[in-house]
Structures are given as C-alpha cells and as structure tokens.
Amino acid sequence: EQSAVTDAATEVSPAVVTITSSEAPDDFSTLPQTGVGSGIIYDEAGWILTNRHVVCGAERLSVKLLDGRPFDATVYGIDTLTDLAIVKIDGRNLPVAELGDSKGLRPGQMAIAIGSPLGTFTNSVTAGVVSAMGREITVDDSCAEGEVRRLNGLIQTDAAINPGNSGGALLDSTGRVIGVNTAVAGDAQGIGFAIPINIAKPIMRQAIDGEELARPWMGFFYKAVDPALQTAEELPIDYGVLVLVPRGSTGPAVLADSPADEAGLREGDIITAIDGVRIDTTQGLDELLTQHDPGDELTLDVLRDGETLELEIELGTRPSDL
C-alpha cells in the first residue's frame, strides 16, 4: 500500500500545479486580494482543470509547476453547476496526469490527494480511502457573496483535504485521476469531498475541441435518495432521485417551460433510471448526464404514487445563470 502511494505521487505530482489568483483591492485595503488553489494539467497543450471558486473574480492568474516554472494563465470557461473551471497556459514539455474512471468506485478503495494546502505546502500528498459515493453538500458560494450552492454526486474521502487543495487531484491506487478535490466538511476531521472525474470529462473535451462549455439540463431540483431520506420521507425505495423544492427556496421543484416541465415531471416524483440505467450512489444523476449532450432524447423511469411511468425528455442546455 505504501509503495502504491509513493509510486502514484511520484508519477502525478509534476502535473498538479499551484494556481494563484489576484483581484483588485477592496474598499478597506490598498493591497490586491490573492487566493491560492491547485489544478491538474490534463493535456500537453496546457489545459488545466481546477475549481471555479479558485479562479472566479481573478483579474490575474498565475500557475507554478512543481519544477518551479511559472506561467501566466487565462480562464477558458467556468461550469457553475459543478464548481469546475478550465484554465489554459502556453508551455512546452508539460507533464500530464492520466485520467481514470470514477464509475464504479466503491467505499474502501484507496484514495490519494495531491495539492497545495494553505498555499504554502506545495504538492502535499495525503492518503486514505473512498469513504462514500454520491454525497450532496451545501457550501457558501465564494464567487457570489451571500449565496450558497449545492454540489451533488461527490466522492467522500478521509484523505486530508485543506484550503489550497481545491482543484487538486484525487487518485486511485494506480495513480489515475478519479476526482477533483473541492471541499472539506466544516471543522470536521477526515471528511473531504471531490468531484468525480467523469463529471468533469465533458467540459475537458469541449475545451480541447474549442467549443463553448455546455451542460445538458433538465430543469428540476432534486435530492438523491438513500436509506436516511427513504426513512425521513417514508419513500418506497432507497435509490434514485426525489424531485423536490430545495431547502430554503420558495420556487418550484420543476422550472416552468424547462425540458422536465415539458416532459411532465412533477414534485414528489422519484426518477429511478435514465434509459434503463439505474440511479444510485455508485452512479448518480449528474454522472449519468455527463454521458449525454444537449438535444439528446432520453427515457426517464419515474415512480409516482406507487406507479411506474416512462417519461420522454429532450435535454436542453443549462442556462449560464443557474
């Protein structure tokens, strides 16, 4: 096990970079505001995957490699839904991380986190296990003061993740990237979260292809069903997603004139599968949607008032303000 951690860290660390963002001074300071995070070089042309909250609001971005090389960087695109962003640098002989497959991850599998905690301890390596899959958390949106954002389908790990680790790599025992480190649960010890790499792959590909970053969209709010939610809501099953109004919201569960609205989806429905593929903690709704594009037509298996329905839906493009 120790050898696996050492080998993975040696192989991937050169492709995990430190990202420094600078903003104009606020009203109470004459000094520029700075922030530090991490990123993953995933293509030799200089494409870097990181978190949205690492780069949003930055007037200047700089990237530093493990070998000390500095680069100016630009933000190619941001995906608000998943808190991901794509950054570009121009360089040669760049190290590249090998991508893995987050589908089918199981609790207990090895997880290795690499990043720059606190912006000081460059390319620190911590190891643990995948604690759970399909987690949902609500976090303060550092890109929009006073707002909160819900992240779905996350990998939970006990590999230490600290401020500055955001945007860094979560690896499996073979050194392949299975997630993007993104958050820690408050003051809790041993509870960190990463975005599954399969959720990131579509926008990574879109950037390389020179396309605008776009996500398929159905237009409803939901919560993943697990045994705890099944008990709390007295649901008939412990998998799928429950269509419901988000906590603290006064809006509808299904947005008017959205693809979900046109398909006939209702609050209280439980979506159990997409095109026959079951939705559960091993493969959540967001991860299943990454396999499709806007305009695709899908069949939703829906449980409503004890009856099973099939609803046809055409995926839209997620609005940029959602």
C-alpha positions as CSV (number, residue, x, y, z in Angstrom):
1,E,0.0,0.0,0.0
2,Q,2.8,2.4,0.9
3,S,4.5,1.6,-2.4
4,A,1.3,2.4,-4.3
5,V,1.1,5.8,-2.7
6,T,4.7,6.6,-3.3
7,D,4.5,5.5,-7.0
8,A,1.3,7.4,-7.6
9,A,2.6,10.6,-6.0
10,T,5.9,10.4,-7.9
11,E,4.1,9.9,-11.2
12,V,1.3,12.6,-10.9
13,S,2.8,15.3,-8.7
14,P,4.5,17.1,-11.6
15,A,1.1,17.5,-13.3
16,V,-0.5,19.1,-10.2
17,V,0.1,22.8,-10.2
18,T,-0.4,25.7,-7.8
19,I,-2.7,28.5,-9.1
20,T,-2.6,32.0,-7.6
21,S,-5.3,34.5,-8.3
22,S,-5.2,38.2,-7.8
23,E,-8.0,40.7,-7.6
24,A,-8.2,44.5,-7.3
25,P,-8.0,45.8,-3.7
26,D,-11.4,46.2,-1.9
27,D,-12.6,49.3,-0.2
28,F,-10.7,48.6,3.0
29,S,-7.3,47.7,1.6
30,T,-4.7,49.1,-0.8
31,L,-3.2,45.7,-1.4
32,P,-4.5,43.3,-4.1
33,Q,-6.6,40.3,-2.9
34,T,-5.0,37.0,-3.6
35,G,-6.1,33.4,-3.3
36,V,-4.3,30.1,-3.9
37,G,-5.6,26.7,-5.1
38,S,-4.4,23.8,-7.2
39,G,-5.0,22.4,-10.7
40,I,-4.4,19.4,-12.8
41,I,-2.7,19.5,-16.2
42,Y,-4.7,17.1,-18.4
43,D,-3.4,17.9,-21.8
44,E,0.1,18.7,-23.1
45,A,-1.2,21.8,-24.8
46,G,-1.5,23.4,-21.4
47,W,-5.1,22.7,-20.5
48,I,-5.7,22.6,-16.7
49,L,-8.7,21.5,-14.7
50,T,-9.5,23.3,-11.4
51,N,-12.3,24.6,-9.3
52,R,-14.5,27.5,-10.2
53,H,-14.0,29.0,-6.8
54,V,-10.3,29.0,-7.3
55,V,-10.4,31.3,-10.3
56,C,-13.6,33.3,-10.2
57,G,-13.2,37.1,-9.9
58,A,-9.5,36.9,-10.7
59,E,-8.0,39.8,-12.7
60,R,-4.7,37.9,-13.0
61,L,-3.9,34.2,-12.8
62,S,-0.5,32.6,-12.4
63,V,0.4,28.9,-12.5
64,K,3.5,27.4,-11.0
65,L,4.7,23.9,-11.8
66,L,6.4,21.6,-9.3
67,D,9.7,22.1,-11.2
68,G,9.4,25.9,-10.5
69,R,8.3,27.1,-13.9
70,P,5.9,30.0,-13.7
71,F,3.2,30.8,-16.3
72,D,0.5,33.4,-16.8
73,A,-2.9,31.7,-17.2
74,T,-6.3,32.5,-18.7
75,V,-9.7,31.1,-17.8
76,Y,-11.2,29.4,-20.8
77,G,-14.5,28.6,-19.2
78,I,-16.4,28.0,-16.0
79,D,-19.1,25.4,-15.1
80,T,-21.1,26.9,-12.3
81,L,-23.2,23.7,-11.7
82,T,-20.2,21.6,-10.7
83,D,-17.8,24.2,-9.4
84,L,-15.3,23.4,-12.2
85,A,-13.2,25.6,-14.4
86,I,-10.8,25.2,-17.3
87,V,-7.6,27.2,-17.4
88,K,-5.0,27.5,-20.2
89,I,-1.3,28.1,-20.1
90,D,1.2,28.2,-23.0
91,G,4.2,25.9,-22.4
92,R,6.3,23.1,-23.7
93,N,7.2,19.7,-22.3
94,L,4.4,19.9,-19.8
95,P,3.7,16.9,-17.5
96,V,0.2,15.4,-17.9
97,A,-1.9,13.5,-15.4
98,E,-3.6,10.3,-16.6
99,L,-7.3,10.2,-16.2
100,G,-9.1,7.3,-14.5
101,D,-12.8,6.3,-14.4
102,S,-14.9,7.3,-11.4
103,K,-17.7,5.0,-12.4
104,G,-18.0,2.0,-10.1
105,L,-15.8,3.4,-7.3
106,R,-16.5,1.6,-4.0
107,P,-16.1,2.6,-0.4
108,G,-12.8,1.3,1.0
109,Q,-10.8,1.8,-2.2
110,M,-7.6,3.7,-1.8
111,A,-7.7,7.5,-2.4
112,I,-4.6,9.7,-2.7
113,A,-5.0,13.5,-2.6
114,I,-2.4,15.9,-4.1
115,G,-2.5,19.7,-3.8
116,S,-1.1,22.8,-2.1
117,P,-2.8,23.1,1.3
118,L,-2.8,26.7,2.7
119,G,-1.0,27.8,-0.5
120,T,2.3,27.1,1.2
121,F,2.9,23.3,1.3
122,T,3.2,22.7,-2.4
123,N,2.2,19.3,-3.8
124,S,1.5,17.7,-0.4
125,V,0.4,14.1,-0.6
126,T,-2.2,12.5,1.8
127,A,-3.7,9.1,1.6
128,G,-6.9,7.5,2.7
129,V,-9.9,5.7,1.3
130,V,-13.0,6.4,-0.6
131,S,-15.5,6.8,2.3
132,A,-18.7,7.0,0.3
133,M,-20.1,7.9,-3.1
134,G,-23.0,10.1,-4.3
135,R,-22.7,12.7,-1.4
136,E,-24.5,16.0,-1.5
137,I,-23.3,19.1,0.3
138,T,-24.3,22.7,0.5
139,V,-21.4,25.3,0.6
140,D,-21.1,29.0,0.7
141,D,-20.6,30.3,-2.8
142,S,-17.3,32.3,-2.6
143,C,-18.0,33.6,-6.1
144,A,-21.3,35.2,-5.1
145,E,-21.5,36.8,-1.7
146,G,-24.3,35.7,0.4
147,E,-25.3,32.8,-1.8
148,V,-25.0,29.1,-1.2
149,R,-24.6,26.3,-3.8
150,R,-25.4,22.6,-3.7
151,L,-22.9,20.1,-5.1
152,N,-24.2,16.6,-6.0
153,G,-22.7,13.2,-6.6
154,L,-19.5,13.8,-4.8
155,I,-16.8,11.4,-3.6
156,Q,-16.3,11.5,0.1
157,T,-12.8,10.7,1.3
158,D,-10.8,10.7,4.5
159,A,-7.6,11.7,2.7
160,A,-6.8,15.1,4.2
161,I,-8.1,18.0,2.1
162,N,-7.5,21.5,3.3
163,P,-7.8,25.1,1.9
164,G,-5.5,25.3,-1.1
165,N,-6.1,21.7,-2.0
166,S,-9.1,22.8,-4.0
167,G,-8.6,21.9,-7.7
168,G,-6.0,19.3,-6.9
169,A,-6.1,15.6,-7.8
170,L,-7.7,12.7,-6.1
171,L,-6.0,9.5,-7.4
172,D,-6.7,5.8,-7.2
173,S,-4.0,3.2,-6.3
174,T,-2.7,3.2,-9.9
175,G,-2.1,6.9,-10.0
176,R,-5.0,7.8,-12.2
177,V,-7.2,10.9,-11.5
178,I,-10.6,9.8,-10.2
179,G,-11.7,13.2,-8.8
180,V,-11.0,16.9,-8.3
181,N,-10.6,17.9,-4.6
182,T,-13.2,20.6,-3.8
183,A,-14.3,20.9,-0.2
184,V,-14.0,19.9,3.4
185,A,-16.9,19.4,5.8
186,G,-16.7,22.5,8.1
187,D,-14.4,21.8,11.0
188,A,-14.7,18.0,10.7
189,Q,-11.7,15.9,10.6
190,G,-11.4,13.2,7.9
191,I,-14.3,14.3,5.8
192,G,-13.4,15.8,2.4
193,F,-15.1,15.8,-0.9
194,A,-14.1,15.5,-4.6
195,I,-15.9,15.9,-7.8
196,P,-15.8,12.6,-9.8
197,I,-13.6,12.9,-12.9
198,N,-16.3,11.5,-15.1
199,I,-18.4,14.6,-14.3
200,A,-15.5,16.8,-15.5
201,K,-14.6,14.9,-18.7
202,P,-17.2,16.6,-21.0
203,I,-16.0,20.1,-20.4
204,M,-12.4,19.0,-20.5
205,R,-13.1,17.6,-24.0
206,Q,-15.1,20.7,-25.0
207,A,-12.1,23.0,-24.2
208,I,-9.7,21.0,-26.2
209,D,-12.1,21.0,-29.2
210,G,-12.5,24.8,-28.9
211,E,-16.2,24.5,-28.0
212,E,-18.2,26.7,-25.6
213,L,-18.6,24.8,-22.3
214,A,-22.2,23.5,-22.2
215,R,-24.0,21.1,-19.9
216,P,-27.1,19.1,-20.6
217,W,-30.0,20.3,-18.5
218,M,-33.5,19.0,-17.5
219,G,-34.7,21.9,-15.2
220,F,-35.7,20.5,-11.8
221,F,-34.4,20.3,-8.3
222,Y,-33.8,17.0,-6.5
223,K,-32.2,15.2,-3.7
224,A,-30.5,11.8,-4.0
225,V,-32.5,9.0,-2.3
226,D,-30.6,7.0,0.3
227,P,-31.8,4.9,3.3
228,A,-31.9,8.0,5.5
229,L,-34.0,10.0,3.1
230,Q,-36.2,7.0,2.5
231,T,-36.9,6.8,6.2
232,A,-37.4,10.6,6.6
233,E,-39.8,10.9,3.7
234,E,-41.4,7.5,4.0
235,L,-40.4,6.6,0.4
236,P,-40.9,3.1,-1.0
237,I,-37.3,2.7,-2.3
238,D,-33.8,3.7,-1.2
239,Y,-32.3,4.7,-4.6
240,G,-33.0,7.2,-7.4
241,V,-33.6,11.0,-7.0
242,L,-36.6,12.7,-5.4
243,V,-37.9,15.8,-7.2
244,L,-38.4,18.4,-4.5
245,V,-38.1,22.1,-3.7
246,P,-34.6,22.9,-2.3
247,R,-34.4,23.8,1.4
248,G,-34.9,27.5,1.9
249,S,-36.3,28.1,-1.5
250,T,-39.8,29.4,-2.4
251,G,-39.6,28.4,-6.0
252,P,-41.0,25.4,-7.8
253,A,-39.3,22.0,-7.8
254,V,-39.7,21.8,-11.6
255,L,-38.9,25.1,-13.5
256,A,-41.6,26.4,-15.8
257,D,-41.1,25.7,-19.5
258,S,-38.0,23.6,-18.8
259,P,-37.4,20.2,-20.5
260,A,-38.6,18.5,-17.3
261,D,-41.8,20.6,-17.3
262,E,-42.5,19.8,-20.9
263,A,-41.9,16.1,-20.2
264,G,-44.5,16.1,-17.4
265,L,-42.2,15.7,-14.4
266,R,-43.8,16.7,-11.0
267,E,-42.7,17.4,-7.5
268,G,-42.6,14.2,-5.5
269,D,-41.7,12.0,-8.4
270,I,-38.8,9.6,-7.9
271,I,-36.6,9.2,-11.0
272,T,-35.1,5.7,-10.8
273,A,-33.3,5.3,-14.1
274,I,-32.2,7.1,-17.3
275,D,-32.5,5.0,-20.4
276,G,-32.7,1.9,-18.3
277,V,-29.6,2.7,-16.2
278,R,-30.3,2.8,-12.5
279,I,-29.6,5.9,-10.5
280,D,-27.9,5.1,-7.2
281,T,-24.9,6.0,-5.1
282,T,-22.5,4.2,-7.4
283,Q,-23.6,6.3,-10.4
284,G,-25.6,9.4,-9.6
285,L,-27.8,11.5,-11.9
286,D,-25.1,14.1,-12.6
287,E,-22.6,11.4,-13.6
288,L,-25.2,9.7,-15.9
289,L,-25.9,13.1,-17.6
290,T,-22.3,13.5,-18.5
291,Q,-22.7,10.7,-21.0
292,H,-25.2,12.8,-23.0
293,D,-25.3,16.1,-24.8
294,P,-27.9,18.9,-25.1
295,G,-30.6,17.8,-27.6
296,D,-30.4,14.1,-26.7
297,E,-33.7,12.4,-26.2
298,L,-33.9,10.1,-23.1
299,T,-36.4,8.0,-21.3
300,L,-36.9,8.6,-17.6
301,D,-38.2,5.8,-15.4
302,V,-40.4,7.5,-12.8
303,L,-42.1,6.3,-9.6
304,R,-45.2,8.3,-8.9
305,D,-47.8,7.5,-6.3
306,G,-46.8,3.8,-6.4
307,E,-47.0,3.5,-10.2
308,T,-44.0,3.3,-12.6
309,L,-44.1,5.7,-15.6
310,E,-41.9,6.3,-18.5
311,L,-41.4,10.0,-19.5
312,E,-39.6,11.1,-22.7
313,I,-37.4,14.1,-22.3
314,E,-35.2,16.1,-24.7
315,L,-32.2,17.6,-22.9
316,G,-31.7,21.3,-23.0
317,T,-28.6,23.4,-22.4
318,R,-28.1,24.6,-18.9
319,P,-28.6,28.4,-18.7
320,S,-25.4,30.2,-17.6
321,D,-27.1,32.0,-14.7
322,L,-28.1,28.7,-12.9
